[in-house]
Amino acid sequence: KTQKLQSAFGGLRTAIAGIGIGLLAKQAVSTSANFEKLNVRLGLLTKASGTFAKSQQIAADAQRAFGLSATEALEGITDITARLAPLGVGVEDIKSTFFGFNTAAKLAGASTMEASNAFRQLAQALGSGRLQGDEFRSISEQIPTLLAPISDELGVTVGELKKFASQGKLTSDVVLRALRKIESDGGESLKALL
């Protein structure tokens, strides 16, 4: 009986392993297809500016600098390019936005999920021209290290930012300047952290 039971469990183990390998393969194919779609989308977004190769390099640099997966880095660059390029924001400012945000997120100790959610909110805010409402609230809760550089840009205290946000005074230009400052000033702190 013991031998039959061991044989049955051995067969069950083989079946479970087969299912696991199948799921892993399906996930790998899905990730690869998503990565390809992101590349195609980025290519379309950068066609007019001719910055596709530069944008891909920014994603690769971000992957190394922040420990992101290739797909996460490419998705972030693609999403922020989709929001900012139509507004006339150049590839260097797009890089500063992505690197500045990720530097602030790492320094804040944000989880991958928190950073992803906050970045989505930031991209939406920058695309609309101002950081306010739910987007401001989400970013201030998840990545509070963004607030001091923004308040410095406006010459106000961090406490006054909520009022400024409700008045629509946290424009994309202000936020982009703050993110550039975080990118340049936060580099050494980020190196020490990582």
SVG drawing of the C-alpha trace seen along z (x, -y; Angstrom):
<svg xmlns="http://www.w3.org/2000/svg" viewBox="-9 -82 36 84">
<polyline fill="none" stroke="black" stroke-width="0.4" points="0.0,0.0 2.8,-2.4 4.5,-1.7 1.2,-2.4 0.7,-5.6 4.3,-6.8 3.7,-6.0 0.5,-8.0 2.2,-11.0 5.1,-10.8 2.6,-11.0 0.8,-13.9 4.2,-15.7 5.0,-15.2 1.6,-16.5 1.9,-19.6 5.4,-20.3 4.1,-20.0 1.4,-22.5 3.9,-24.9 6.2,-24.7 3.3,-25.3 2.2,-28.4 5.8,-29.7 6.1,-29.3 2.7,-31.1 3.9,-33.9 7.2,-34.2 5.4,-34.4 3.0,-37.0 5.9,-39.1 7.7,-38.9 4.6,-39.9 4.0,-42.9 7.6,-44.0 7.3,-43.9 4.1,-45.9 5.8,-48.5 8.6,-48.8 6.2,-49.2 4.2,-51.8 7.4,-53.7 8.5,-53.6 5.2,-55.2 5.4,-57.8 9.0,-58.8 8.7,-58.5 8.3,-62.2 11.1,-63.2 13.5,-60.5 14.3,-59.7 13.4,-56.0 16.9,-54.7 17.6,-57.4 14.3,-56.5 15.3,-52.8 18.7,-53.7 17.0,-55.7 14.9,-52.7 18.0,-50.4 19.8,-52.9 16.8,-53.2 16.6,-49.4 20.2,-49.3 20.0,-52.4 16.8,-51.5 16.7,-47.7 13.6,-47.7 12.8,-44.8 13.2,-45.6 9.5,-45.7 8.9,-48.0 11.5,-50.5 10.2,-50.4 6.6,-50.8 7.5,-53.8 9.4,-55.5 6.7,-54.7 3.9,-56.0 5.6,-59.3 6.6,-59.8 2.9,-59.4 1.9,-62.1 4.7,-64.6 5.9,-64.3 2.6,-65.7 3.1,-68.7 6.5,-69.5 8.6,-68.1 11.9,-66.8 13.5,-63.4 16.0,-64.8 13.2,-66.2 11.4,-62.9 14.5,-61.2 14.8,-63.7 11.1,-63.1 11.6,-59.3 14.9,-59.4 13.9,-62.1 10.7,-60.3 12.4,-56.9 15.1,-58.5 12.5,-60.1 10.6,-56.8 13.7,-54.8 14.7,-57.4 11.1,-57.3 11.3,-53.6 8.2,-53.1 7.3,-49.6 7.1,-48.7 3.3,-48.9 3.3,-52.3 5.9,-53.7 4.0,-52.3 0.7,-53.8 2.2,-57.1 4.0,-57.3 0.8,-56.6 -0.8,-59.5 2.2,-61.8 2.0,-61.0 -1.7,-61.8 -1.1,-65.1 1.8,-66.1 -0.3,-65.3 -3.2,-67.5 -0.8,-70.4 -1.1,-70.4 -0.8,-68.3 -3.9,-68.6 -6.8,-66.6 -6.5,-62.9 -3.2,-62.9 -1.6,-65.3 -3.0,-63.3 -1.8,-60.0 1.7,-61.3 2.0,-63.0 1.0,-59.8 3.1,-57.4 6.2,-59.4 6.4,-62.3 10.1,-62.9 8.7,-64.8 7.0,-67.5 10.1,-69.4 11.7,-69.9 8.3,-71.1 7.8,-73.5 11.4,-74.8 10.5,-75.5 7.5,-77.6 9.2,-79.2 6.5,-77.9 6.4,-75.4 5.5,-71.7 2.4,-72.4 1.2,-75.0 1.4,-72.7 -2.1,-71.3 -3.6,-74.7 -1.4,-75.4 -2.5,-72.1 -6.2,-72.9 -5.7,-76.3 -4.1,-74.6 -0.7,-76.3 1.4,-73.1 1.9,-73.2 3.7,-70.7 6.6,-73.2 7.1,-73.4 6.9,-69.7 9.3,-69.0 11.9,-71.5 11.6,-69.8 12.1,-66.4 15.2,-67.7 16.6,-68.9 15.8,-65.5 17.6,-63.7 20.8,-65.9 20.8,-66.3 19.5,-62.9 22.1,-60.9 24.6,-60.6 22.0,-59.7 20.6,-57.1 24.1,-55.5 24.6,-55.3 21.1,-53.7 21.7,-51.2"/>
</svg>
